[in-house]
């Protein structure tokens, strides 16, 4: 399953917000191939955005929708959060199997690069890791300004961690999620 954002138009609403970004071998629209687009979406290599963008990689090996095997009890989450200065990203959350694992402030909420760093995430069982970024200010003119308190600036699809070394992601199942999107 791949998370996507979609929009529709009601009256005079502005179409096309938020957006789904997907992995591609090219930034040139004419170079895009339908089969590559479909493979990215089916493979979970997509990011949901309301103005910000994040690059996520685990252990330098696996990105969105991919699996990394790591049995030492922790993975390194490499994260780079970007947006134009007018779109603030004040904090981000890292979810591990949908539970809040980390909540951190960004280093430059109003910069081009809001955060860049590597974080150690304890992973004691197979896990899906998702990152969400939030801001506090309304979005700039031209972007739909929803209530900034609860709308993520970005939300990633998961990167999967195989902690037991069997080469696959075994979902935890039968659990309830626990988290808060309030700033740290």
Residue, then its C-alpha position, 0 to 999 in steps of 0.5 A: x500500500x502506498x500513501x498518496x495525496x489527492x485534491x479535487x475542486x469545490x467551487x473556486x478552490x485552487x486545484x493541485x494541492x497538496x502533491x505527491x512526489x515520486x522517485x524518478x530517474x529524471x527531472x525532465x517531464x519528457x523523459x518520464x516513462x509511464x512504467x517507471x512512474x507506476x513502479x515508483x508508486x507501487x513500490x512506495x517510493x513516494x512522498x506526500x507534500x503540502x509544501x515541504x520535501x524530505x529525503x529519507x534513507x536508512x543506513x545509506x542503503x534503503x529509501x522510501x518503500x525499500x527494505x534494509x536488514x539490520x540486526x544490531x538493534x538500531x538503524x541510522x536514519x539520514x534525513x534532509x528536510x527542504x522547502x522555500x523559506x516562506x514554508x516553515x517546518x518547525x519540527x518533525x516526528x519519526x514513527x516506528x510501527x506508527x508509534x512516535x519514536x522521536x520528536x525533534x525541532x528543526x534547526x532552521x525552520x525558515x531556511x531552505x534546508x530546515x534540517x539535515x542529519x543522521x539519527x540513531x533509531x532503536x529497532x528491536x523488531x521489524x519496523x516500518x519507519x515514517x517521517x512527518x514534518x510540521x510547521x506553525x505558520x500559514x502557508x504563503x500566498x498561492x498555497x492552500x492554507x489549512x489550519x497549520x496546527x494539524x496538517x503535515x508539511x510532508x509525510x513520507x511513505x515507510x522505509x522498512x527495517x528487517x530486524x530479525x534478519x530473515x530478509x523480509x518485513x514482518x508487520x507487528x500486527x494487532x496493535x494500536x498507535x500512539x502519538x501526538x503532533x504537538x511541537x516538542 
